Amino acid sequence: MNPLNPFFAIIIFLIAFATAYLINLNYKITNDNTRYETIDGIRGFLAIGVFIHHSSIWFQYLQIKSWEAPKSNLYNQLGQTSVSLFFMITSFLFVTKLLNSKNQKINWNIIFISRFFRLVPMYLVSIFPLVLIIFIISNWQLNVSPFHLIRELLEWITFTILESPIINNLSYTHIINAGVVWSLPYEWLFYFSLPLISILIFKKRTSFFYTAISLLFVLSFFKIHGLNIPHLLSFLGGIIPPFIIKYNTKKVNFNSSFFSLIILVCLGLILLFDTSNNYICKFLIIIVFNLIALGNNIFGILKNTTLKFLGDISYSTYLIHGIIIFIVMFFYYGLEEAEKMSPIKFYSIIFFITPIVVLISFLSYKIIEKPFIDYSKKINYDQIKNYIIKIRH
């Protein structure tokens, strides 16, 4: 059977959906009154899409010993288009914040501290098993100097913004978590560009301190990573809907069957492309996102509570699914045995892994993500502001 048969992707998603439904039935974490329920709904698809994408890459890796994009438009777009949409969600939400602030001064302390507590704790938790696995495989021996090891760990702890080196000279480093961290430096790029965006687009007064940090980070990032136009277009695509929402004086109903059909047609056309980096494909993705951000729920699908549950736990799912696959394939079966697997056997294992991914993602969200999100909302930002002012002087 073809390992890239769409049947496998459908079954994985259905298992993930069923698992999420059962968990949410007993341990509800979703707020039904969220302002952007279509955004919450689509995130549920995206995280599972990335999981399916990396599952297909894993089977291919076992056959050809090379970690590369799957030879299937569907399976490749499940990963690439999903990440593009994640980027658009980020820019949509934060440009909306800037736009809704009107003439009020932006409190950058709140924005950056809340982002810290939203992204850092779960990321660090996900790095711990990665490093642990590396040392288990290395038989607890140092294969580099202590100085190099510390530098490698620091680069990973700081979201691989400067570099994503292999750790302790182990070639498996990036495969352990399926290489998912590559997108996180771009998330931080957007966050640090917000002060510049507020000045250039919204003409808002911003302190010299945050303007300087923003400019320094953006210039340094492009010097290190270069100018990746497709990724920047993704963020640009998410900036459009906040303005349409604010200035939609004719009150167009974007949640109509007509626009839902347009979304489905665009999704079908996206599958004609082997990469989301194609500019026509990116344009189609932007159309899809804009209509969803403007309130289209695709015939009610994106209002589904279970999808929104999967959306809530999507960050944990994104970070830990690769680690779970690696542990099963490397430690339980062994790569030599895994190489002999038929597509049916391999995906049967992925079917078994899927509920584990959803369950651990839920626990990670409940135990790690949510408490830190809640904590960031209780911080006395006035005290922090006064402390920062003292430091500057």
N, C-alpha and C positions, 0 to 999 in steps of 0.2 A: 504493500500500500504506500502511496506517495506520502512522505513525511510532512509535506506542505499542503495536504488536503485541508480545505476550510472546515471540514467536519471536526477536526481536533480543536480548532480555535473555538468553535461554537460550544463544544462539550466543556472545555475549560471554563468558559464564561458562565455557562449554566450552573456548573458546580460551585463556582465562586459566588454566584447570585444566590443559590439555594443556601449555602453556608451563611452568607451575610444575613439572609432573611431569618434564619433560625436564631442566630445570635441576637439580631436586633429585636426579635420577638420577646426575648427575655431580658436583654440588657440594652435598652434603648439609649442611644447617645445623640440621635439626630434631632435638631430643632426644626420643627415643621414650619416655623414662621420666619425662616431666613429670607432675606431680601432678594437674593439671586438664586432661587431654587433651581433654575435651569443650569447655572454654573455648577452648583453642587452635584446635580445629576450627571452632567457630562464628565466630571472628574472621576466618578465611579467607573465609567467605561475606560477612561484613559489609563489608570493605574493597572487594571487587569490587562489592557491592551499591551502595555510594556512587558508585563509578566509573560504573556503569550509570545510576544516577539522574541524575548530572550530564551524562552523554552525552545523555540525553533532553531535559534542560533546554537544552543547547546547540542542538539542532535547533530547539526551540521559540523560543529567543532569536534565531536567524537569521531566523525568519519574522516575529516580532512585535516584535523589538527590546526585549524586556522579560525580565529574569532573574527568573523566578517558578516556582513549583512546577508540575510537569507535570500535565496534565489526565488523569491515570491513577492509580487507586488503587495498582496494582502498582508502577509506576515511582516514585511518590512515597514509598510505604512502603519501597522498597528503600533510600532515603536516610534518611528520618526514623526508621523502626524500627531501622535499623542503628546510627544514632547513639545512640538510646535504649539499645540493647543494649551499646554501647561504654561508656556511662555506668555501666550496671549491672555490667559486668565490673570497672571501676575500683573501685567501692564494695565489691563482693564480695571482691576480692583484698586490699584494705587493711583492711577490717573483720575479715577472717579473720586477718590478721597481728595485729591488736589482741587478738582473742579468744584466739589461740593463745599470746600472750605471758604469759597467766595472771597471776601476781603479780609478774612481772618488770617492771622499769622500762623504758619505751619509749625507745629511743635515737633521738630526733628528728633528730639530726645525720645519722645514717645514712639515714633515710627521705627527708629533704629533699635531701641531696646526691645520693643515688641517683636521685631524680626529676629533679634538674637534669641529670645526665648521660644520663638516659634520653630526655628530651624536648627539651632545648635544642639540642644539636649539630645534629640532623637538621632541626629547625625553622629554625635560622639558615641552614643550607645551602639550604633551600627558599625562603627569603626573598631570597637573593642573585639567582637568575634572575628573580624577580618584579621586583625593583628594576632589574635590567639591562634587562629588556624595557620597563619604563616609560620609561627614558631613551633607549632605541633609538627607541621610538615618538615620544618628545618631541624627537627630533633632537638629543639631548644638550644641550638648552636648559633653563634654570631658568624655570619658570612661576610659581614662588612665591619668597618671600625665602629666603635661606640658613637663617635662623632657623626659619622654618616647615617647611622641608624636614627639618632636623635633628629637629624635634619630631615630625614625621610618621614619620620612620624609627625614632625611639626608641619611639613607640607601637606600631609593628609589631614591632620587635625584642622588646618586652616582651609578646608574645603578644596584642596588642590588648586587654589587660585594661582599660585606661582608655578607649580609643576605637580605632576602626579607620577612620581617615580615608583619603580618596583621596590618593595620593602625587603630588606635582608637578602637581596639578590635572588629573590624567588620569582620566577617567570609567571607563576599563577596569580600574582598579586591582583591584577585587574579583572581576572576571570572570576575570582572568589565572589565579588558582589556584582558581577555582570557589567562592570564598568559604568554603573549608573551615575557616578559622581561627576561626570564630565559636564552635566547640565547645570550643576549648582553654582559654579563660578559665574555663569551667565545670569542666574537669578540675582546674585550679589551685585553684578555689574548694573543691573537695572535699579536695584535699591539705591546704590550709591550715585546713580545718575539722576535720581529724583530731585535733589536740590537744583541741579542745572536745568532740568525740565521745568521746574517751577519758575525759574528766572526767565528762560528763553520763551516758553509757551504761555505761561500764565502771568508773566510780568510781576511776580511776587518778590517782595524783599526777603532776602535770605542772608543770614549772618555770614560774615567773612569766613568764620571757622568751618562751617559746613560746606560753603561754596568751594573753599580751598581743598578740603578733603575729597569732595565729589570730583573736582577737576583732576586732582592727583590720581585718584583711583581709576578713573575712566582712561586717562592717558596711559597709565602704567599697564592697565589691562590690555589695551589695544597693542601696546608695544610687545607684550608677552605673547598674546594669543592671536594677534592680527585682527583684521576686519572681516568678520564672517557675516556677509550680507544676508544670507537666508535666515540666520538666527535673529539678526536685527530686524528683519522684515516681520518676523513672528511677533516681536514686542510691539512693532509699529502697528500691526494689525489689531492688537488689543487696545490701542489708544483711540481708535475710531469710534466705537460704540458709546463711550461716555458723552461725547459731544452730540451724537445723534439723540441720545436720551434727553439731554438738557435742552436741545434746540429743536426737538421734534414738535414744532408748533401745530402741524396738521394732525398730530396724534394718530399716526399710522399704526394699525394693528398688525404687529409683526408675528403674532401668534395665530396666524391663519393657516388653513390647510394648504393654501397656495405657497406660502413661504416654507412650510414643512416639506412640501414636494421639492422645492428648490434645494433644500438641504440634502435630501436623499439623492437627488440627481448629482449634486456636487460631490457627495461621498462616493457615488458610483464612478464618477469621472476621475476622482483622486486615485482610484485603484488601477487606472490605466498607466500610471506613472510608477517607476521603480524607486523613486526617491522623492521626499518632500522638499528637497532643495531646488527642484525645478521651479522656475519662477511662475509658470502657469499653474502648477500644482499648488504652490504657496498662495497664489491668488484665490484658488478654489477653497483652500483651508480657511483663509481670511473671511470669505463669504459665509462659510459654515459657522465660524465662530461668531461673527457679527450678528447673524440672525439669532443664534442661541443667546448671546449676551443681551440682545434686545427683547428677549422674553419668549422666543419660540421654544416650545417644549417637545417638538417633533411628535405630534399627535398624542401628547400626554405622557410619553415615555419618560422624559427627564424629570417629571414630577414624582416618579416612583420613590417611595421611602427607602427601599433597599438600595437603590442606586445612590441615593444621597448618603446612606450609611457607608457604602464603599467609597464615596467621595471624601467623607470625613477621615477615613483611615488611609487615604491614598498615599500620603507622604511616607508612612511606615511601610506600606506595601511596596512602594517604589524603592525604598532603601534596603529592605531585608529579603525580598524574594530571591535575588541572585545568590545570597548566602545560603539560603535553605536548599536551593537546587544543588549548589556545590557540595554541601555537606552530604547530601544523599548520594550523589554521583561519585564523589571522591572517597568518602569514608565508608559508606555502607556497601556500595557495589564495587568500588574500585574502577578506575578509568579503563583498565584492560577488559574487564567484564562488561562495562557500559558500552564500549566500542562495538561489541557483538550484538547489541540489542537491535531488534527489529523496530520499525516505527510504531507498531502496535504496542510492544512491550514498553518502549520508552515513554510513549504518551500515557500509557496506563499508570506509570509511575508519576507522571506530571499530574494526572487526574487525582491521584492519592495525595500528592503534595499540596494541591490547590486549597483544600480546606485548612491545612496547617498554615499556609501563608496568610489566609484571611483571619484565622483565629489569632495568630501571633501579632498580626497587624492591629487587630482590635485591642489586644492586651497592651501593646506598645502605646497605642493612642490613649487608652484609658489610664495607664500607669505612668507614662512618661510625657507624652505630648500635651494632653488636656490639663494636667496639673500645672505645667509651666505656662501654658496659654493663660490659664486663670490667674496665676501668680503675677504675670506681666500686667494684668489689668488692675491689680491692687497696689502696684508700686506708687510711691509718692514722688511724682515726677518733679514737683516744685523743689523738693530737697535736692534731687539730682541736678536740677538746673542750677541751683545756687552753688552746689559743689563744683560743677563744671566752670562756672563763672570765676570761682576762687582760683581754680587751677590755671585758667587763662591769664589771670592777673598775678 
